[in-house]
Amino acid sequence: MLRVLKVTLAMLVGVVLNLAAVLLLLEATWRIEMMENEPLRGAAILGTLIAGVVLLLGGVYLYTRLAVLLFGRETRAAV
């Protein structure tokens, strides 16, 4: 029962992290599309690309780290 709860929690955290990153990038894209200044718009597109990579890779890293913490085997220290 506890394992099912851990699996559900890990799955929900991963989905929420990635969904939040995608929604944030979508909002940024909509705001960038409304910009009229071309050089500023180009810089904003580059910033969005960098932020997208950081947010999505960060979400995958955190989700993987959570899975390792929840399902990794504990090793006992040699005494």
N, C-alpha and C positions, 0 to 999 in steps of 0.2 A: 504494500500500500504506500509506504514511504517513497519507494523508488518511482512509482507512478506519479506521485506529487512532485518529485524532483524533476522528472522528465517534462511534466507539464509546465512547471515554473521556468525551466531553462528554455523551452520552446517559446513561451510567451515573452520572455525577456528578449530573446533574439528577434522575434517578429516586431516587437515594439521599438527596439533600437533601430532596426532597418527602416521601418515605416516612418519613424520620426525623422530620420536622415533624409529620406526621399521627399517627405512633405516640406521639409526646410529647404531643400534644393529646388523644389517646384516653386515655392514662394519666391525664392531669390531669382529664379529664371523669369518669372512673370514681372518682377520689378525691373529687371535688367532690360527686358524687351520694351519697356516704356521709356527708357532713357533716350534722349535725343542727341547728346554729345557723343560723337563716335569714338574719340580716344578713351574717354571715360568708360564707355560701354565695352570696348575691347578689354580694358583692364578688369572690369567687373566680370566679364565672361571668363577670363583667365583665373580670377580669384574664385569663381564658382567651381571651375574644374578642379582646382587644388583643394577647395573645401570639400567637394564631393568625394574625392579620393580619400582624404583624411577621415571624413565622417563614416563612409562605408567600410573602409578598412579598420577603423577604430571599433565600429560596431561588431564586425566579424571577430576581431581580436578579443573584445570583451565577452562576447558570446562563447568563444572557444575557451577562454580562461575560466568562465563560470562553469562550463561543462567539465573541465578538468578538475576544478575544485569540488564539484558535486559528485563526480563519478570516479575520480582518481583513487587509487588504493593508497591507504596510509601505510607508511613504512615505519617500523619501530627502530628507534636509535639503539645502537649496540651499546650495552652497558659493560 
